[in-house]
Amino acid sequence: MEEKEIGIYIHIPFCKKKCIYCDFPSYSGAELYMEPYLYALLDEITILGTKFSKYDIKSIYIGGGTPTYFKTSYIGRILETCFSCFNVKENAEITIESNPGTLGKKTFLELKRLGINRLSLGVQAWQNELLKFLGRIHTSQQVVSSVRWAREAGFQNINVDIMFGIPNQTVEEWMVTLENVCSLEVDHISAYSLKIEEDTALYSMVQNGVIHPMDECTERHMYHEGISFLRQRGYIQYEISNFAREGKKSVHNLIYWKDDEYIGFGCGAHSYINRVRWYNYKDIEQYIYTMNKNGHGMEYREYIDSNIERFEMIMMGLRLIEGVNKAEFERRFGKPLDFYYRDAISQLKRNGLLDENDSSIYLTPRGLDIQNTVLLAFLDYMG
């Protein structure tokens, strides 16, 4: 088996309270399943670890849900199993998502002892009234305490997720959120536009006319003001929604954006190895049942042909500010980008949506605003 570097994603689907905008496989009131889920997860890691044990693991990402709502001892069991079944690199980035409302000072020390070296705090907004509207269980003061306790515990890599485009959020409130988050001197900031997804409480509220989505003009204004503000504070934009201090780019998320390979464990988790993509059942009970019965939690599996793989590398790579690396594309597919996409690239450059240099193709600021439109041009040249 060829040795290569991949990432591991571990899904913890439990939440104290489900946020109104969340469409991820996450569940509140499901504490009864926590222990059975742990054992199913450990079995899945052990079984797949046998198959992929020769691969080097450069990142482990524990996401959710709210992983810090899971018992810390359970997180320890999961990481121990990963370390014993996989070749986890000594300098691997190990991240855990967390909600400030589920963290005490002692928790940070426990997480650090487990080998976790990166925290991702779900902050979303600074105003407590907006947090309450979104269904968050923390306050802005708990954010301040969490960052302080994390630093005291020795964490030197902290990400904060924040959100703009929230219904009734003002531009001023967005800038206050940015100001306060930057004042915490965190290492990485993920700034996302709120998307109203189907099968969420927020979607139902919009459909019923209870609230109205933010207009696109204001949402785009917030985005550009945010980029400018973060740049002035020393945060380098390296992806559409992600900003980092020097040396603090997310190793794990770069795996996705560069269309590299990864294995996912837990309900709803996706995997992508050797041109094969599969994903697990989203429902906790179905995942546990299938794991116990069949030794896997897989719901769907597909082979990705070269046409789709090329497009996906373009689709994900153009999220990066540096764009799609030409040499990496040619190494992977045997022919240069121009061989497949010369006409699309020329058209998009004429329209001011794409640019290129010797090493890559990348979106212009205007192209970043309408990325989906840009991708349609590449779809036309598939095959």
Secondary structure, 3 states (H helix, E strand, C coil): CCCCEEEEEEEECEECCCCCCCCCCCEECCHHHHHHHHHHHHHHHHHHHHHCCCCEEEEEEEEECCHHHCCHHHHHHHHHHHHHHCEEEEEEEEEEEECHHHCCHHHHHHHHHCCCCEEEEEEECCCHHHHHHHCCCCCHHHHHHHHHHHHHHCCCCEEEEEEECCCCCCHHHHHHHHHHHHHCCCCEEEEEECCCCCCCHHHHHHHCCCCCCCCHHHHHHHHHHHHHHHHHCCCEEEECCEEECCCCCCHHHHHHHCCCCEEEECCCCEEEECCEEEEECCCHHHHHHHHHHHCCCEEEEEECCHHHHHHHHHHHHCCECCCEEHHHHHHHHCCCHHHHHHHHHHHHHHCCCEEECCCEEEECHHHHHCHHHHHHHHHCCCC
